C-alpha cells in the first residue's frame, strides 16, 4: 500500500513541476547568474519546511506541494547533504543550466530527484 501512495505522490509532484517548469527555470537561472550557487535546489513539501525561501505556497496556488528554493551549500551546512557525498551529488545533478534538483520531503521517504527542465517553445 505504501509504495502505491509514494508512486501516486511522485506522479502528482511531477505533474506540478511540469506546470511550474518555466518559473523554476527562471529561479534557477537567477540563483546561478546572481552568483549565489552553481547548484540551486528546490524543496517540495507539504508541511512548513524551513529550508530555503518559499517561492510557491501550495495553499495560495492550490497545488499539492509548496516549493522552496535553496542551494547545495546550505544543505551541506544543515547536514542534509554530507560533504563526503558532495561529488556524487554534483555528478547526479549534471548540467545545472538544463537540469533541476528537487529535495522531496514526503514523510520518511524524503529523497533527491534530478530531472531536466522542459524545453520551452521559442516564439518566432
N, C-alpha and C positions, 0 to 999 in steps of 0.2 A: 504493500500500500504506500509506504513512504517513497519508494522510487517513482511511483506514478505521480505523487504530489510534487516531487522535485522536478520531474520532467515537465509537468504542467506549468510550474512556476518559471522554469527556464524558457519555455515556449512563450509565455506571457512577457517575460523580460525581453526576449529577442524582438518580439513584436513592438514593444515600447521603444527599444533602441532604434529600430528601423524608422519609427515615426519622428524621432528627435535627432536623427543622424546628422543632419546639417548643423544643428545647434551645437552638438557635441564636437563636431569637426572644428567649428569656429572657436570654441572654448579651448580646445586642444592646441590649435594654431596660436591663439593668444598667449597661452602659457609658454609655448616653445619660443615664439618670436619675442616675447617680453623678457626672455632670459631667466624665467623662474625655474625651469627644469626642462630637460630633454625628454622627460618621462611623465607626461600627465596621466593621471589615473582618475577614473570615475567610480564612485562608491554608490552602488544601488542597494537601497534598504527600505524596509517597511516600518522600522522603528525610528527613533530620533537619533540617528548616528551622529556622533560628534567628531567625525573625521572629515576634514576639509570644509569647504564652503558650500552651502546649499545653493544649487542652481535650478533645481526643479522640485517643487513641493508637490507631492502626489495628490494631496487633497485639493490644492489650488487648480491643478490641471486634470484632475480625475484620472490619474494614472495609478497603476498598481504599486510602483516603486518611486520613491524620492531619489534624486540623484545629487550627489555632492561631487565637487572637483577637488582633487588634491594632487600631490606629486610623490614620486617614488621616494625621494629623500625624507619626506615626512613619515612615510610608512616605516622606513628604517628607524627613524627617531622613536617611533611608537612601538618598535619591535614587532610589528605586524609582518614585516619582511626583514629577515635577518641578513646582516651584512655578508655572511658566508654564502647566501643564496642569490646575491645581487647579480652575479654574472649569468646564472641560469635564467633569472627573471628577464634581464636585458635581451638575452638570446630568444626567449619565448615571445617577447614583445615584438621584436623585429623592427621594421621601419615605422618609427613613431609618427611620421607625417601621413602614413597611409593606414595605420592600424590603431585601434583603441584597446585600452585595458580597462576592464571592469572588475572591481572588487565587489563581488556579490555577497552580501550579508543576508543569509537566509537560515535563521536558526543556527543549528550546529553544523550546517552544511555550507559554510562560507567557502568561497574559492575565487581564484583569479580566472577571468575569462578574457581571452585575447581574440579579437576579430577585426576584420578590415572595415574601414569606413566604406559605406556605399559610394559608388561613383555618381557624382551629380551630373545630370544632363546639362550641357553647356548651351546657353542661349545663342542663337545665330544672329 
